[in-house]
């Protein structure tokens, strides 16, 4: 048996031993449960961000304000997060368990955070706040 075969067998044995480790399995199961619970708490806010009239109105207002300033506003969905970019300005609408948070940054430096309620907030005011 060569050295490499011996090394390979040893590594496989260690991997099998790690897979059978009940403590690791328990930690992995707990981590999955925590992630699932967090996703369930975020779910109503994710749905509100994706499907509400506020979001479509907000995107339209951002395009309108951007056109007035001669700035192209681009938006991208990154999983559950809506990211808007306009030159060096960026806003991310992030659903959390407590609600939706708008994180505004400029040139990679966070400038402001604001809670967003799609049922109550004014989309035009949020667009002007971010772009001006």
N, CA, C and O atoms as a printed pandas DataFrame, in Angstrom:
     atom_number atom_name residue_name chain_id  residue_number  x_coord  y_coord  z_coord
0              1         N          UNK        A               1    0.856   -1.174    0.000
1              2        CA          UNK        A               1    0.000    0.000    0.000
2              3         C          UNK        A               1    0.898    1.231    0.000
3              4         O          UNK        A               1    1.843    1.324    0.783
4              5         N          UNK        A               2    0.595    2.159   -0.873
5              6        CA          UNK        A               2    1.427    3.356   -0.978
6              7         C          UNK        A               2    1.027    4.380    0.076
7              8         O          UNK        A               2    0.001    4.256    0.744
8              9         N          UNK        A               3    1.858    5.370    0.196
9             10        CA          UNK        A               3    1.614    6.434    1.164
10            11         C          UNK        A               3    0.316    7.176    0.848
11            12         O          UNK        A               3   -0.466    7.480    1.748
12            13         N          UNK        A               4    0.091    7.468   -0.446
13            14        CA          UNK        A               4   -1.114    8.210   -0.836
14            15         C          UNK        A               4   -2.383    7.403   -0.575
15            16         O          UNK        A               4   -3.393    7.960   -0.145
16            17         N          UNK        A               5   -2.339    6.098   -0.832
17            18        CA          UNK        A               5   -3.510    5.261   -0.535
18            19         C          UNK        A               5   -3.807    5.249    0.958
19            20         O          UNK        A               5   -4.965    5.324    1.369
20            21         N          UNK        A               6   -2.774    5.157    1.753
21            22        CA          UNK        A               6   -2.921    5.159    3.194
22            23         C          UNK        A               6   -3.514    6.492    3.677
23            24         O          UNK        A               6   -4.412    6.512    4.519
24            25         N          UNK        A               7   -3.009    7.586    3.142
25            26        CA          UNK        A               7   -3.503    8.917    3.497
26            27         C          UNK        A               7   -4.966    9.070    3.108
27            28         O          UNK        A               7   -5.766    9.609    3.874
28            29         N          UNK        A               8   -5.314    8.594    1.914
29            30        CA          UNK        A               8   -6.695    8.690    1.454
30            31         C          UNK        A               8   -7.632    7.884    2.357
31            32         O          UNK        A               8   -8.708    8.360    2.717
32            33         N          UNK        A               9   -7.232    6.688    2.718
33            34        CA          UNK        A               9   -8.047    5.850    3.604
34            35         C          UNK        A               9   -8.220    6.495    4.970
35            36         O          UNK        A               9   -9.302    6.440    5.555
36            37         N          UNK        A              10   -7.165    7.101    5.474
37            38        CA          UNK        A              10   -7.236    7.772    6.764
38            39         C          UNK        A              10   -8.204    8.946    6.709
39            40         O          UNK        A              10   -9.004    9.132    7.626
40            41         N          UNK        A              11   -8.139    9.740    5.640
41            42        CA          UNK        A              11   -9.052   10.889    5.489
42            43         C          UNK        A              11  -10.506   10.431    5.383
43            44         O          UNK        A              11  -11.396   11.034    5.982
44            45         N          UNK        A              12  -10.740    9.378    4.629
45            46        CA          UNK        A              12  -12.112    8.865    4.510
46            47         C          UNK        A              12  -12.629    8.380    5.854
47            48         O          UNK        A              12  -13.790    8.610    6.194
48            49         N          UNK        A              13  -11.783    7.716    6.614
49            50        CA          UNK        A              13  -12.194    7.237    7.932
50            51         C          UNK        A              13  -12.529    8.399    8.849
51            52         O          UNK        A              13  -13.493    8.328    9.612
52            53         N          UNK        A              14  -11.741    9.476    8.785
53            54        CA          UNK        A              14  -12.024   10.651    9.603
54            55         C          UNK        A              14  -13.341   11.304    9.204
55            56         O          UNK        A              14  -14.110   11.739   10.061
56            57         N          UNK        A              15  -13.598   11.373    7.905
57            58        CA          UNK        A              15  -14.853   11.962    7.434
58            59         C          UNK        A              15  -16.051   11.136    7.899
59            60         O          UNK        A              15  -17.058   11.699    8.329
60            61         N          UNK        A              16  -15.953    9.809    7.819
61            62        CA          UNK        A              16  -17.049    8.952    8.272
62            63         C          UNK        A              16  -17.268    9.108    9.773
63            64         O          UNK        A              16  -18.401    9.120   10.254
64            65         N          UNK        A              17  -16.170    9.226   10.494
65            66        CA          UNK        A              17  -16.275    9.396   11.937
66            67         C          UNK        A              17  -16.968   10.717   12.266
67            68         O          UNK        A              17  -17.784   10.781   13.185
68            69         N          UNK        A              18  -16.640   11.777   11.511
69            70        CA          UNK        A              18  -17.260   13.087   11.737
70            71         C          UNK        A              18  -18.745   13.045   11.403
71            72         O          UNK        A              18  -19.559   13.660   12.093
72            73         N          UNK        A              19  -19.099   12.319   10.344
73            74        CA          UNK        A              19  -20.502   12.216    9.957
74            75         C          UNK        A              19  -21.324   11.500   11.025
75            76         O          UNK        A              19  -22.507   11.796   11.195
76            77         N          UNK        A              20  -20.717   10.572   11.738
77            78        CA          UNK        A              20  -21.429    9.806   12.751
78            79         C          UNK        A              20  -21.438   10.491   14.103
79            80         O          UNK        A              20  -22.073   10.002   15.038
80            81         N          UNK        A              21  -20.756   11.598   14.225
81            82        CA          UNK        A              21  -20.648   12.295   15.505
82            83         C          UNK        A              21  -22.018   12.833   15.912
83            84         O          UNK        A              21  -22.544   13.717   15.237
84            85         N          UNK        A              22  -22.610   12.330   16.992
85            86        CA          UNK        A              22  -23.954   12.777   17.383
86            87         C          UNK        A              22  -23.984   14.249   17.810
87            88         O          UNK        A              22  -24.997   14.923   17.622
88            89         N          UNK        A              23  -22.907   14.744   18.372
89            90        CA          UNK        A              23  -22.863   16.156   18.787
90            91         C          UNK        A              23  -22.930   17.075   17.572
91            92         O          UNK        A              23  -23.634   18.085   17.588
92            93         N          UNK        A              24  -22.191   16.719   16.512
93            94        CA          UNK        A              24  -22.212   17.527   15.289
94            95         C          UNK        A              24  -23.599   17.479   14.638
95            96         O          UNK        A              24  -24.100   18.494   14.156
96            97         N          UNK        A              25  -24.205   16.305   14.628
97            98        CA          UNK        A              25  -25.545   16.172   14.060
98            99         C          UNK        A              25  -26.557   17.005   14.843
99           100         O          UNK        A              25  -27.441   17.626   14.252
100          101         N          UNK        A              26  -26.430   17.020   16.165
101          102        CA          UNK        A              26  -27.324   17.818   16.995
102          103         C          UNK        A              26  -27.144   19.306   16.707
103          104         O          UNK        A              26  -28.125   20.040   16.585
104          105         N          UNK        A              27  -25.881   19.755   16.597
105          106        CA          UNK        A              27  -25.614   21.176   16.296
106          107         C          UNK        A              27  -26.165   21.554   14.932
107          108         O          UNK        A              27  -26.754   22.623   14.773
108          109         N          UNK        A              28  -25.976   20.678   13.940
109          110        CA          UNK        A              28  -26.499   20.950   12.599
110          111         C          UNK        A              28  -28.022   21.032   12.608
111          112         O          UNK        A              28  -28.602   21.907   11.966
112          113         N          UNK        A              29  -28.666   20.125   13.330
113          114        CA          UNK        A              29  -30.132   20.125   13.413
114          115         C          UNK        A              29  -30.633   21.396   14.102
115          116         O          UNK        A              29  -31.611   22.002   13.663
116          117         N          UNK        A              30  -29.959   21.796   15.180
117          118        CA          UNK        A              30  -30.347   23.029   15.873
118          119         C          UNK        A              30  -30.169   24.238   14.968
119          120         O          UNK        A              30  -31.011   25.136   14.960
120          121         N          UNK        A              31  -29.077   24.269   14.203
121          122        CA          UNK        A              31  -28.824   25.386   13.282
122          123         C          UNK        A              31  -29.910   25.453   12.212
123          124         O          UNK        A              31  -30.394   26.538   11.889
124          125         N          UNK        A              32  -30.296   24.305   11.662
125          126        CA          UNK        A              32  -31.372   24.273   10.663
126          127         C          UNK        A              32  -32.690   24.756   11.256
127          128         O          UNK        A              32  -33.444   25.477   10.603
128          129         N          UNK        A              33  -32.963   24.355   12.500
129          130        CA          UNK        A              33  -34.194   24.794   13.163
130          131         C          UNK        A              33  -34.208   26.303   13.373
131          132         O          UNK        A              33  -35.235   26.951   13.170
132          133         N          UNK        A              34  -33.075   26.861   13.779
133          134        CA          UNK        A              34  -32.982   28.311   13.988
134          135         C          UNK        A              34  -33.185   29.048   12.666
135          136         O          UNK        A              34  -33.910   30.041   12.612
136          137         N          UNK        A              35  -32.543   28.561   11.595
137          138        CA          UNK        A              35  -32.687   29.206   10.284
138          139         C          UNK        A              35  -34.126   29.106    9.779
139          140         O          UNK        A              35  -34.650   30.055    9.195
140          141         N          UNK        A              36  -34.762   27.955   10.005
141          142        CA          UNK        A              36  -36.150   27.776    9.568
142          143         C          UNK        A              36  -37.086   28.711   10.335
143          144         O          UNK        A              36  -37.983   29.317    9.749
144          145         N          UNK        A              37  -36.875   28.822   11.626
145          146        CA          UNK        A              37  -37.703   29.713   12.443
146          147         C          UNK        A              37  -37.541   31.162   12.006
147          148         O          UNK        A              37  -38.522   31.898   11.899
148          149         N          UNK        A              38  -36.306   31.567   11.756
149          150        CA          UNK        A              38  -36.057   32.937   11.294
150          151         C          UNK        A              38  -36.736   33.187    9.950
151          152         O          UNK        A              38  -37.310   34.255    9.733
152          153         N          UNK        A              39  -36.674   32.213    9.052
153          154        CA          UNK        A              39  -37.316   32.361    7.744
154          155         C          UNK        A              39  -38.831   32.460    7.894
155          156         O          UNK        A              39  -39.472   33.223    7.171
156          157         N          UNK        A              40  -39.406   31.706    8.815
157          158        CA          UNK        A              40  -40.845   31.783    9.035
158          159         C          UNK        A              40  -41.264   33.137    9.604
159          160         O          UNK        A              40  -42.331   33.648    9.267
160          161         N          UNK        A              41  -40.432   33.715   10.461
161          162        CA          UNK        A              41  -40.737   35.036   11.019
162          163         C          UNK        A              41  -40.591   36.138    9.954
163          164         O          UNK        A              41  -41.311   37.135    9.991
164          165         N          UNK        A              42  -39.668   35.956    9.016
165          166        CA          UNK        A              42  -39.462   36.940    7.943
166          167         C          UNK        A              42  -40.499   36.823    6.841
167          168         O          UNK        A              42  -40.749   37.797    6.130
168          169         N          UNK        A              43  -41.105   35.667    6.682
169          170        CA          UNK        A              43  -41.966   35.363    5.538
170          171         C          UNK        A              43  -43.041   36.409    5.250
171          172         O          UNK        A              43  -43.183   36.796    4.090
172          173         N          UNK        A              44  -43.810   36.891    6.235
173          174        CA          UNK        A              44  -44.842   37.883    5.893
174          175         C          UNK        A              44  -44.247   39.180    5.347
175          176         O          UNK        A              44  -44.845   39.827    4.487
176          177         N          UNK        A              45  -43.080   39.554    5.842
177          178        CA          UNK        A              45  -42.446   40.792    5.378
178          179         C          UNK        A              45  -41.834   40.609    3.993
179          180         O          UNK        A              45  -41.812   41.542    3.190
180          181         N          UNK        A              46  -41.340   39.412    3.718
181          182        CA          UNK        A              46  -40.819   39.111    2.380
182          183         C          UNK        A              46  -41.958   39.199    1.373
183          184         O          UNK        A              46  -41.807   39.793    0.305
184          185         N          UNK        A              47  -43.087   38.612    1.714
185          186        CA          UNK        A              47  -44.248   38.638    0.824
186          187         C          UNK        A              47  -44.737   40.075    0.614
187          188         O          UNK        A              47  -45.089   40.463   -0.500
188          189         N          UNK        A              48  -44.755   40.851    1.689
189          190        CA          UNK        A              48  -45.189   42.247    1.571
190          191         C          UNK        A              48  -44.248   43.036    0.678
191          192         O          UNK        A              48  -44.695   43.874   -0.105
192          193         N          UNK        A              49  -42.958   42.780    0.786
193          194        CA          UNK        A              49  -41.984   43.492   -0.044
194          195         C          UNK        A              49  -42.131   43.099   -1.502
195          196         O          UNK        A              49  -42.066   43.959   -2.379
196          197         N          UNK        A              50  -42.324   41.846   -1.773
197          198        CA          UNK        A              50  -42.404   41.373   -3.160
198          199         C          UNK        A              50  -43.722   41.730   -3.842
199          200         O          UNK        A              50  -43.728   42.090   -5.019
200          201         N          UNK        A              51  -44.829   41.636   -3.125
201          202        CA          UNK        A              51  -46.137   41.698   -3.774
202          203         C          UNK        A              51  -46.944   42.958   -3.511
203          204         O          UNK        A              51  -48.034   43.102   -4.065
204          205         N          UNK        A              52  -46.454   43.872   -2.691
205          206        CA          UNK        A              52  -47.287   45.015   -2.328
206          207         C          UNK        A              52  -47.275   46.090   -3.421
207          208         O          UNK        A              52  -46.352   46.188   -4.229
208          209         N          UNK        A              53  -48.326   46.876   -3.404
209          210        CA          UNK        A              53  -48.411   48.012   -4.317
210          211         C          UNK        A              53  -47.345   49.045   -3.960
211          212         O          UNK        A              53  -46.879   49.786   -4.826
212          213         N          UNK        A              54  -46.962   49.094   -2.688
213          214        CA          UNK        A              54  -45.923   50.022   -2.243
214          215         C          UNK        A              54  -44.629   49.810   -3.022
215          216         O          UNK        A              54  -43.992   50.778   -3.438
216          217         N          UNK        A              55  -44.234   48.553   -3.222
217          218        CA          UNK        A              55  -42.967   48.263   -3.902
218          219         C          UNK        A              55  -43.001   48.742   -5.345
219          220         O          UNK        A              55  -42.055   49.381   -5.806
220          221         N          UNK        A              56  -44.067   48.444   -6.057
221          222        CA          UNK        A              56  -44.134   48.888   -7.455
222          223         C          UNK        A              56  -44.213   50.412   -7.537
223          224         O          UNK        A              56  -43.618   51.014   -8.431
224          225         N          UNK        A              57  -44.938   51.033   -6.618
225          226        CA          UNK        A              57  -45.002   52.502   -6.576
226          227         C          UNK        A              57  -43.623   53.083   -6.255
227          228         O          UNK        A              57  -43.203   54.067   -6.863
228          229         N          UNK        A              58  -42.926   52.471   -5.301
229          230        CA          UNK        A              58  -41.596   52.933   -4.911
230          231         C          UNK        A              58  -40.619   52.841   -6.082
231          232         O          UNK        A              58  -39.853   53.774   -6.322
232          233         N          UNK        A              59  -40.639   51.733   -6.809
233          234        CA          UNK        A              59  -39.741   51.595   -7.961
234          235         C          UNK        A              59  -40.059   52.633   -9.033
235          236         O          UNK        A              59  -39.153   53.202   -9.643
236          237         N          UNK        A              60  -41.354   52.876   -9.261
237          238        CA          UNK        A              60  -41.742   53.910  -10.225
238          239         C          UNK        A              60  -41.288   55.296   -9.786
239          240         O          UNK        A              60  -40.800   56.076  -10.604
240          241         N          UNK        A              61  -41.442   55.608   -8.509
241          242        CA          UNK        A              61  -41.013   56.921   -7.993
242          243         C          UNK        A              61  -39.488   57.063   -8.072
243          244         O          UNK        A              61  -38.982   58.144   -8.372
244          245         N          UNK        A              62  -38.762   55.983   -7.807
245          246        CA          UNK        A              62  -37.298   56.047   -7.922
246          247         C          UNK        A              62  -36.886   56.336   -9.354
247          248         O          UNK        A              62  -35.983   57.138   -9.589
248          249         N          UNK        A              63  -37.531   55.699  -10.303
249          250        CA          UNK        A              63  -37.229   55.967  -11.720
250          251         C          UNK        A              63  -37.570   57.411  -12.082
251          252         O          UNK        A              63  -36.822   58.067  -12.807
252          253         N          UNK        A              64  -38.699   57.904  -11.576
253          254        CA          UNK        A              64  -39.120   59.272  -11.866
254          255         C          UNK        A              64  -38.142   60.293  -11.285
255          256         O          UNK        A              64  -37.713   61.206  -11.990
256          257         N          UNK        A              65  -37.787   60.147  -10.009
257          258        CA          UNK        A              65  -36.836   61.066   -9.374
258          259         C          UNK        A              65  -35.471   60.931  -10.023
259          260         O          UNK        A              65  -34.775   61.926  -10.225
260          261         N          UNK        A              66  -35.084   59.711  -10.349
261          262        CA          UNK        A              66  -33.807   59.497  -11.023
262          263         C          UNK        A              66  -33.750   60.165  -12.388
263          264         O          UNK        A              66  -32.724   60.728  -12.768
264          265         N          UNK        A              67  -34.859   60.100  -13.125
265          266        CA          UNK        A              67  -34.899   60.746  -14.442
266          267         C          UNK        A              67  -34.761   62.252  -14.310
267          268         O          UNK        A              67  -34.096   62.893  -15.125
268          269         N          UNK        A              68  -35.392   62.825  -13.277
269          270        CA          UNK        A              68  -35.270   64.275  -13.052
270          271         C          UNK        A              68  -33.817   64.662  -12.779
271          272         O          UNK        A              68  -33.375   65.747  -13.158
272          273         N          UNK        A              69  -33.072   63.760  -12.115
273          274        CA          UNK        A              69  -31.672   64.043  -11.792
274          275         C          UNK        A              69  -30.709   63.500  -12.851
275          276         O          UNK        A              69  -29.492   63.626  -12.718
276          277         N          UNK        A              70  -31.268   62.897  -13.902
277          278        CA          UNK        A              70  -30.478   62.295  -14.968
278          279         C          UNK        A              70  -29.576   61.180  -14.429
279          280         O          UNK        A              70  -28.393   61.094  -14.758
280          281         N          UNK        A              71  -30.180   60.332  -13.590
281          282        CA          UNK        A              71  -29.486   59.204  -12.976
282          283         C          UNK        A              71  -30.303   57.944  -13.249
283          284         O          UNK        A              71  -31.512   57.919  -13.018
284          285         N          UNK        A              72  -29.643   56.910  -13.736
285          286        CA          UNK        A              72  -30.308   55.637  -13.965
286          287         C          UNK        A              72  -30.402   54.881  -12.644
287          288         O          UNK        A              72  -29.390   54.657  -11.980
288          289         N          UNK        A              73  -31.609   54.490  -12.266
289          290        CA          UNK        A              73  -31.825   53.706  -11.054
290          291         C          UNK        A              73  -32.053   52.254  -11.494
291          292         O          UNK        A              73  -32.989   51.944  -12.229
292          293         N          UNK        A              74  -31.167   51.386  -11.018
293          294        CA          UNK        A              74  -31.274   49.969  -11.350
294          295         C          UNK        A              74  -31.687   49.208  -10.093
295          296         O          UNK        A              74  -31.222   49.514   -8.994
296          297         N          UNK        A              75  -32.554   48.226  -10.258
297          298        CA          UNK        A              75  -32.936   47.423   -9.106
298          299         C          UNK        A              75  -32.697   45.952   -9.394
299          300         O          UNK        A              75  -32.812   45.489  -10.529
300          301         N          UNK        A              76  -32.361   45.232   -8.330
301          302        CA          UNK        A              76  -32.031   43.819   -8.427
302          303         C          UNK        A              76  -32.577   43.092   -7.203
303          304         O          UNK        A              76  -32.465   43.581   -6.079
304          305         N          UNK        A              77  -33.163   41.931   -7.428
305          306        CA          UNK        A              77  -33.571   41.076   -6.316
306          307         C          UNK        A              77  -32.425   40.144   -6.000
307          308         O          UNK        A              77  -31.951   39.421   -6.876
308          309         N          UNK        A              78  -31.972   40.153   -4.754
309          310        CA          UNK        A              78  -30.932   39.242   -4.273
310          311         C          UNK        A              78  -31.559   38.378   -3.177
311          312         O          UNK        A              78  -31.523   38.731   -1.998
312          313         N          UNK        A              79  -32.119   37.271   -3.573
313          314        CA          UNK        A              79  -32.849   36.432   -2.616
314          315         C          UNK        A              79  -34.088   37.168   -2.148
315          316         O          UNK        A              79  -34.984   37.447   -2.945
316          317         N          UNK        A              80  -34.147   37.483   -0.871
317          318        CA          UNK        A              80  -35.297   38.190   -0.301
318          319         C          UNK        A              80  -35.089   39.702   -0.289
319          320         O          UNK        A              80  -36.013   40.444    0.045
320          321         N          UNK        A              81  -33.907   40.167   -0.642
321          322        CA          UNK        A              81  -33.540   41.578   -0.536
322          323         C          UNK        A              81  -33.707   42.280   -1.877
323          324         O          UNK        A              81  -33.345   41.737   -2.921
324          325         N          UNK        A              82  -34.259   43.492   -1.842
325          326        CA          UNK        A              82  -34.357   44.328   -3.033
326          327         C          UNK        A              82  -33.262   45.379   -2.954
327          328         O          UNK        A              82  -33.231   46.174   -2.015
328          329         N          UNK        A              83  -32.355   45.390   -3.944
329          330        CA          UNK        A              83  -31.252   46.352   -3.968
330          331         C          UNK        A              83  -31.471   47.339   -5.111
331          332         O          UNK        A              83  -31.755   46.951   -6.244
332          333         N          UNK        A              84  -31.332   48.627   -4.785
333          334        CA          UNK        A              84  -31.437   49.681   -5.791
334          335         C          UNK        A              84  -30.112   50.416   -5.854
335          336         O          UNK        A              84  -29.530   50.746   -4.821
336          337         N          UNK        A              85  -29.633   50.674   -7.067
337          338        CA          UNK        A              85  -28.379   51.384   -7.280
338          339         C          UNK        A              85  -28.617   52.581   -8.185
339          340         O          UNK        A              85  -29.311   52.484   -9.197
340          341         N          UNK        A              86  -28.026   53.718   -7.804
341          342        CA          UNK        A              86  -28.067   54.926   -8.610
342          343         C          UNK        A              86  -26.707   55.613   -8.455
343          344         O          UNK        A              86  -26.439   56.262   -7.444
344          345         N          UNK        A              87  -25.862   55.461   -9.462
345          346        CA          UNK        A              87  -24.470   55.926   -9.376
346          347         C          UNK        A              87  -23.825   55.361   -8.124
347          348         O          UNK        A              87  -23.775   54.141   -7.965
348          349         N          UNK        A              88  -23.331   56.205   -7.229
349          350        CA          UNK        A              88  -22.649   55.712   -6.031
350          351         C          UNK        A              88  -23.612   55.457   -4.867
351          352         O          UNK        A              88  -23.187   54.980   -3.815
352          353         N          UNK        A              89  -24.890   55.763   -5.037
353          354        CA          UNK        A              89  -25.874   55.556   -3.977
354          355         C          UNK        A              89  -26.479   54.161   -4.089
355          356         O          UNK        A              89  -26.690   53.645   -5.186
356          357         N          UNK        A              90  -26.752   53.565   -2.938
357          358        CA          UNK        A              90  -27.366   52.241   -2.893
358          359         C          UNK        A              90  -28.374   52.195   -1.753
359          360         O          UNK        A              90  -28.156   52.757   -0.679
360          361         N          UNK        A              91  -29.476   51.512   -2.016
361          362        CA          UNK        A              91  -30.460   51.239   -0.972
362          363         C          UNK        A              91  -30.815   49.765   -1.054
363          364         O          UNK        A              91  -31.052   49.223   -2.134
364          365         N          UNK        A              92  -30.847   49.128    0.111
365          366        CA          UNK        A              92  -31.286   47.747    0.185
366          367         C          UNK        A              92  -32.505   47.680    1.097
367          368         O          UNK        A              92  -32.468   48.151    2.234
368          369         N          UNK        A              93  -33.570   47.098    0.594
369          370        CA          UNK        A              93  -34.765   46.858    1.391
370          371         C          UNK        A              93  -34.682   45.409    1.864
371          372         O          UNK        A              93  -34.822   44.473    1.076
372          373         N          UNK        A              94  -34.452   45.244    3.165
373          374        CA          UNK        A              94  -34.174   43.935    3.745
374          375         C          UNK        A              94  -35.316   43.535    4.679
375          376         O          UNK        A              94  -35.573   44.220    5.669
376          377         N          UNK        A              95  -36.002   42.434    4.374
377          378        CA          UNK        A              95  -37.031   41.957    5.301
378          379         C          UNK        A              95  -36.376   41.280    6.510
379          380         O          UNK        A              95  -35.473   40.457    6.358
380          381         N          UNK        A              96  -36.841   41.633    7.698
381          382        CA          UNK        A              96  -36.367   41.019    8.934
382          383         C          UNK        A              96  -37.582   40.497    9.691
383          384         O          UNK        A              96  -38.717   40.648    9.238
384          385         N          UNK        A              97  -37.343   39.894   10.824
385          386        CA          UNK        A              97  -38.452   39.379   11.630
386          387         C          UNK        A              97  -39.313   40.523   12.167
387          388         O          UNK        A              97  -40.509   40.342   12.394
388          389         N          UNK        A              98  -38.712   41.699   12.372
389          390        CA          UNK        A              98  -39.437   42.852   12.921
390          391         C          UNK        A              98  -40.129   43.682   11.851
391          392         O          UNK        A              98  -41.016   44.471   12.179
392          393         N          UNK        A              99  -39.762   43.534   10.592
393          394        CA          UNK        A              99  -40.332   44.334    9.511
394          395         C          UNK        A              99  -39.340   44.480    8.385
395          396         O          UNK        A              99  -38.426   43.669    8.236
396          397         N          UNK        A             100  -39.522   45.518    7.593
397          398        CA          UNK        A             100  -38.627   45.789    6.463
398          399         C          UNK        A             100  -37.741   46.960    6.847
399          400         O          UNK        A             100  -38.215   47.971    7.366
400          401         N          UNK        A             101  -36.453   46.813    6.586
401          402        CA          UNK        A             101  -35.480   47.850    6.911
402          403         C          UNK        A             101  -34.848   48.344    5.615
403          404         O          UNK        A             101  -34.412   47.547    4.784
404          405         N          UNK        A             102  -34.801   49.661    5.450
405          406        CA          UNK        A             102  -34.118   50.277    4.316
406          407         C          UNK        A             102  -32.727   50.697    4.776
407          408         O          UNK        A             102  -32.583   51.505    5.693
408          409         N          UNK        A             103  -31.706   50.142    4.129
409          410        CA          UNK        A             103  -30.318   50.464    4.459
410          411         C          UNK        A             103  -29.775   51.284    3.296
411          412         O          UNK        A             103  -29.647   50.787    2.177
412          413         N          UNK        A             104  -29.455   52.556    3.577
413          414        CA          UNK        A             104  -28.962   53.457    2.544
414          415         C          UNK        A             104  -27.459   53.643    2.708
415          416         O          UNK        A             104  -26.954   53.785    3.821
416          417         N          UNK        A             105  -26.751   53.638    1.572
417          418        CA          UNK        A             105  -25.308   53.827    1.620
418          419         C          UNK        A             105  -24.869   54.641    0.411
419          420         O          UNK        A             105  -25.554   54.721   -0.609
420          421         N          UNK        A             106  -23.710   55.234    0.572
421          422        CA          UNK        A             106  -23.121   56.020   -0.506
422          423         C          UNK        A             106  -21.639   55.704   -0.563
423          424         O          UNK        A             106  -20.932   55.825    0.437
424          425         N          UNK        A             107  -21.175   55.305   -1.724
425          426        CA          UNK        A             107  -19.783   54.906   -1.939
426          427         C          UNK        A             107  -19.363   53.800   -0.975
427          428         O          UNK        A             107  -18.220   53.774   -0.517
428          429         N          UNK        A             108  -20.276   52.896   -0.669
429          430        CA          UNK        A             108  -19.977   51.764    0.197
430          431         C          UNK        A             108  -20.049   52.045    1.681
431          432         O          UNK        A             108  -19.800   51.143    2.481
432          433         N          UNK        A             109  -20.380   53.266    2.081
433          434        CA          UNK        A             109  -20.467   53.639    3.490
434          435         C          UNK        A             109  -21.941   53.843    3.843
435          436         O          UNK        A             109  -22.649   54.613    3.194
436          437         N          UNK        A             110  -22.383   53.142    4.876
437          438        CA          UNK        A             110  -23.776   53.260    5.292
438          439         C          UNK        A             110  -24.050   54.667    5.811
439          440         O          UNK        A             110  -23.334   55.178    6.672
440          441         N          UNK        A             111  -25.105   55.283    5.270
441          442        CA          UNK        A             111  -25.448   56.645    5.675
442          443         C          UNK        A             111  -26.702   56.708    6.534
443          444         O          UNK        A             111  -26.844   57.617    7.353
444          445         N          UNK        A             112  -27.616   55.752    6.359
445          446        CA          UNK        A             112  -28.860   55.794    7.135
446          447         C          UNK        A             112  -29.549   54.445    7.108
447          448         O          UNK        A             112  -29.321   53.614    6.228
448          449         N          UNK        A             113  -30.400   54.258    8.105
449          450        CA          UNK        A             113  -31.291   53.095    8.196
450          451         C          UNK        A             113  -32.675   53.613    8.546
451          452         O          UNK        A             113  -32.823   54.563    9.315
452          453         N          UNK        A             114  -33.669   52.985    7.978
453          454        CA          UNK        A             114  -35.043   53.393    8.281
454          455         C          UNK        A             114  -35.958   52.180    8.199
455          456         O          UNK        A             114  -35.794   51.311    7.343
456          457         N          UNK        A             115  -36.920   52.143    9.103
457          458        CA          UNK        A             115  -37.944   51.099    9.049
458          459         C          UNK        A             115  -38.967   51.492    7.982
459          460         O          UNK        A             115  -39.345   52.658    7.868
460          461         N          UNK        A             116  -39.402   50.513    7.212
461          462        CA          UNK        A             116  -40.359   50.763    6.130
462          463         C          UNK        A             116  -41.593   49.911    6.382
463          464         O          UNK        A             116  -41.496   48.703    6.596
464          465         N          UNK        A             117  -42.756   50.556    6.355
465          466        CA          UNK        A             117  -44.022   49.853    6.495
466          467         C          UNK        A             117  -44.801   50.036    5.190
467          468         O          UNK        A             117  -45.325   51.119    4.932
468          469         N          UNK        A             118  -44.880   48.990    4.370
469          470        CA          UNK        A             118  -45.552   49.121    3.071
470          471         C          UNK        A             118  -47.012   49.552    3.175
471          472         O          UNK        A             118  -47.550   50.134    2.232
472          473         N          UNK        A             119  -47.648   49.280    4.285
473          474        CA          UNK        A             119  -49.061   49.634    4.432
474          475         C          UNK        A             119  -49.252   51.113    4.740
475          476         O          UNK        A             119  -50.305   51.668    4.429
476          477         N          UNK        A             120  -48.250   51.773    5.351
477          478        CA          UNK        A             120  -48.430   53.144    5.825
478          479         C          UNK        A             120  -47.513   54.164    5.157
479          480         O          UNK        A             120  -47.910   55.316    4.981
480          481         N          UNK        A             121  -46.312   53.775    4.786
481          482        CA          UNK        A             121  -45.317   54.748    4.309
482          483         C          UNK        A             121  -45.601   55.229    2.888
483          484         O          UNK        A             121  -46.260   54.553    2.097
484          485         N          UNK        A             122  -45.083   56.415    2.594
485          486        CA          UNK        A             122  -45.230   57.030    1.286
486          487         C          UNK        A             122  -44.030   56.657    0.425
487          488         O          UNK        A             122  -42.891   56.965    0.777
488          489         N          UNK        A             123  -44.280   56.001   -0.691
489          490        CA          UNK        A             123  -43.210   55.545   -1.579
490          491         C          UNK        A             123  -42.440   56.721   -2.183
491          492         O          UNK        A             123  -41.218   56.656   -2.318
492          493         N          UNK        A             124  -43.133   57.773   -2.539
493          494        CA          UNK        A             124  -42.477   58.933   -3.148
494          495         C          UNK        A             124  -41.535   59.614   -2.155
495          496         O          UNK        A             124  -40.440   60.037   -2.525
496          497         N          UNK        A             125  -41.958   59.717   -0.904
497          498        CA          UNK        A             125  -41.114   60.348    0.111
498          499         C          UNK        A             125  -39.852   59.531    0.354
499          500         O          UNK        A             125  -38.775   60.103    0.521
500          501         N          UNK        A             126  -39.963   58.210    0.377
501          502        CA          UNK        A             126  -38.781   57.358    0.570
502          503         C          UNK        A             126  -37.839   57.476   -0.617
503          504         O          UNK        A             126  -36.622   57.510   -0.436
504          505         N          UNK        A             127  -38.380   57.538   -1.826
505          506        CA          UNK        A             127  -37.543   57.690   -3.011
506          507         C          UNK        A             127  -36.793   59.014   -2.989
507          508         O          UNK        A             127  -35.600   59.055   -3.291
508          509         N          UNK        A             128  -37.482   60.100   -2.632
509          510        CA          UNK        A             128  -36.814   61.426   -2.556
510          511         C          UNK        A             128  -35.773   61.440   -1.460
511          512         O          UNK        A             128  -34.690   61.996   -1.644
512          513         N          UNK        A             129  -36.083   60.833   -0.306
513          514        CA          UNK        A             129  -35.125   60.772    0.813
514          515         C          UNK        A             129  -33.833   60.088    0.364
515          516         O          UNK        A             129  -32.738   60.543    0.697
516          517         N          UNK        A             130  -33.959   59.014   -0.379
517          518        CA          UNK        A             130  -32.778   58.260   -0.796
518          519         C          UNK        A             130  -31.983   58.966   -1.896
519          520         O          UNK        A             130  -30.753   59.003   -1.852
520          521         N          UNK        A             131  -32.680   59.518   -2.870
521          522        CA          UNK        A             131  -31.976   60.051   -4.044
522          523         C          UNK        A             131  -31.548   61.502   -3.909
523          524         O          UNK        A             131  -30.771   61.971   -4.740
524          525         N          UNK        A             132  -32.014   62.242   -2.901
525          526        CA          UNK        A             132  -31.607   63.649   -2.805
526          527         C          UNK        A             132  -30.717   63.891   -1.636
527          528         O          UNK        A             132  -30.286   65.022   -1.412
